[in-house]
Amino acid sequence: MTFYTCFDTEGSVIARCQTEKDIQVLRRMGRPIAAVKEMKNEEAVVCSLTGSPSDYNDEY
């Protein structure tokens, strides 16, 4: 499973997503996504253990 971290223009994390489609939804919602980086396997494990990536996004 691949997870992505979305950053704003200041480099702050604004979301963690599981698919490119999730990222596009956030962009359509107006989230200021300036950069998207694929998470390393050890980072992604935390997402899969804590629940859905949408748990990190209050707007979902």
Secondary structure, 3 states (H helix, E strand, C coil): CCCEEEECCCCCEEEEECCHHHHHHHHHCCCCCCEEEECCHHHHHHHHHHCCHHHHCCCC
